Amino acid sequence: MAETGLQSDKAIGLGLLFGALGVAGAVVMYVAAEQQLLAGWGFALAILFGSLAVAAIQIFS
């Protein structure tokens, strides 16, 4: 019998958590468009948490 791609609860939970934090970083980047330093930190957070979301899903699935 072939094994299907079942994900653990930890993969889903961490993926959602890091995804939400990535969206929060994107919102910071959008809101702080006039202040380049704060917008840059928002972009960095969005990229970091987006990458962690993908990595968490890959590691725990």
Buried (B, 14 or more C-beta within 10 A) or exposed (E): EEEEEEEEEEBBEBBEBBBEBBEBBBEBBEEBEEEEEBBEBBBEBBBBBBEBBBEBBEEBE
